[in-house]
Amino acid sequence: MQVERATAYGERYWEPHLEGTTLHLGGLELDLDALSGPEPRRVLVYARGEEASLEPTDWLVAELLLPARGVEQVQVGEVVYEDEEGGTRVEPVYEARLQPLDLERVVLRLFPLPFEGGAA
């Protein structure tokens, strides 16, 4: 994951921590697998007092940019059809599944906190 800081010297930020595909930021746990999908997605994180929130407030503290995840067709079984002449035909059954999230393409932009205290 790429972390960028919109910075001026001495500003304070929440420190992100990534465990697997769960991003911890300002008290929030963001499941990047659940938030991402076949289209790119932008998730904004705001400060609500000293807590992080996905609900808009006056203070933006982070912008999370998730890349699009590819969709692949995976065979999950077979269907057997019988024709009128007593013969059978077997056809595969496919399911669309999202490819794993490429964490190296995830971008987290951090903006200064509106209060003193950076670690959360």
C-alpha positions as CSV (number, residue, x, y, z in Angstrom):
1,M,0.0,0.0,0.0
2,Q,1.3,3.4,-0.9
3,V,0.9,6.1,1.8
4,E,1.1,9.7,0.8
5,R,1.0,12.7,3.2
6,A,-0.2,16.1,2.1
7,T,2.2,17.8,4.3
8,A,3.6,20.9,5.9
9,Y,6.4,20.4,8.4
10,G,5.2,19.5,11.9
11,E,1.7,18.4,10.9
12,R,0.2,15.4,12.7
13,Y,-1.6,12.4,11.0
14,W,-3.2,9.2,12.0
15,E,-0.8,6.4,11.5
16,P,-2.2,3.7,9.3
17,H,-1.7,0.0,10.1
18,L,-2.5,-2.8,7.6
19,E,-3.2,-6.3,8.8
20,G,-3.9,-8.6,5.9
21,T,-6.5,-6.6,3.9
22,T,-7.8,-4.7,7.0
23,L,-6.7,-1.1,7.3
24,H,-6.7,0.4,10.8
25,L,-6.9,4.2,10.8
26,G,-8.1,6.5,13.6
27,G,-10.1,3.8,15.4
28,L,-11.7,2.6,12.1
29,E,-11.2,-0.9,10.7
30,L,-11.7,-0.8,7.0
31,D,-12.0,-4.2,5.2
32,L,-10.4,-3.4,1.8
33,D,-11.7,-6.6,0.3
34,A,-15.3,-5.7,1.1
35,L,-14.8,-2.0,0.0
36,S,-13.2,-2.9,-3.3
37,G,-14.9,-4.3,-6.4
38,P,-14.8,-4.5,-10.2
39,E,-14.7,-0.7,-10.5
40,P,-12.2,1.7,-8.9
41,R,-13.4,3.2,-5.6
42,R,-12.6,6.3,-3.6
43,V,-13.3,6.2,0.2
44,L,-13.1,9.4,2.2
45,V,-12.3,9.3,5.9
46,Y,-13.2,12.3,8.1
47,A,-12.4,13.4,11.7
48,R,-15.3,13.5,14.1
49,G,-13.6,14.8,17.2
50,E,-10.7,12.6,17.8
51,E,-12.3,9.6,16.1
52,A,-12.3,8.7,12.4
53,S,-15.6,8.5,10.6
54,L,-16.9,7.7,7.1
55,E,-19.7,10.2,7.7
56,P,-18.9,13.6,6.2
57,T,-17.7,16.3,8.6
58,D,-15.8,19.5,8.0
59,W,-12.4,17.9,8.3
60,L,-11.1,15.4,5.7
61,V,-8.2,13.3,7.1
62,A,-7.7,10.6,4.5
63,E,-8.6,9.5,1.0
64,L,-8.4,5.8,0.2
65,L,-8.1,4.9,-3.5
66,L,-8.9,1.3,-4.3
67,P,-8.0,-0.1,-7.7
68,A,-10.5,-2.1,-9.8
69,R,-10.4,-5.9,-9.2
70,G,-10.6,-8.2,-12.1
71,V,-13.4,-10.7,-12.5
72,E,-12.7,-14.3,-13.4
73,Q,-14.9,-17.1,-14.3
74,V,-14.4,-20.1,-12.1
75,Q,-15.9,-23.5,-12.8
76,V,-18.0,-24.6,-9.7
77,G,-19.7,-27.7,-11.0
78,E,-21.5,-29.3,-13.9
79,V,-25.0,-29.7,-15.2
80,V,-26.2,-32.9,-16.9
81,Y,-28.9,-32.5,-19.6
82,E,-30.8,-35.4,-21.1
83,D,-32.0,-35.0,-24.6
84,E,-35.1,-36.5,-26.2
85,E,-33.2,-39.5,-27.5
86,G,-32.0,-40.6,-24.1
87,G,-28.5,-39.2,-24.5
88,T,-26.8,-37.0,-21.9
89,R,-24.8,-33.8,-22.3
90,V,-22.6,-32.4,-19.6
91,E,-21.9,-28.7,-19.4
92,P,-19.8,-26.8,-16.9
93,V,-21.3,-24.2,-14.5
94,Y,-19.2,-21.1,-13.9
95,E,-19.4,-18.4,-11.3
96,A,-17.9,-14.9,-11.5
97,R,-15.5,-14.2,-8.7
98,L,-13.4,-11.1,-8.0
99,Q,-9.6,-11.6,-8.2
100,P,-7.6,-10.8,-5.1
101,L,-7.0,-7.2,-4.3
102,D,-3.6,-5.9,-5.3
103,L,-2.5,-4.1,-2.2
104,E,0.5,-2.6,-3.9
105,R,-2.0,-0.5,-6.0
106,V,-3.9,0.8,-3.0
107,V,-3.2,4.5,-2.3
108,L,-3.9,6.1,1.0
109,R,-3.5,9.9,1.1
110,L,-3.4,11.4,4.6
111,F,-4.2,15.0,5.5
112,P,-3.3,16.8,8.7
113,L,-5.4,16.2,11.8
114,P,-7.5,19.1,13.1
115,F,-6.2,18.5,16.7
116,E,-3.0,17.5,18.5
117,G,-2.3,13.8,18.7
118,G,-1.4,11.6,15.9
119,A,-1.3,7.9,16.8
120,A,-4.7,6.1,16.7
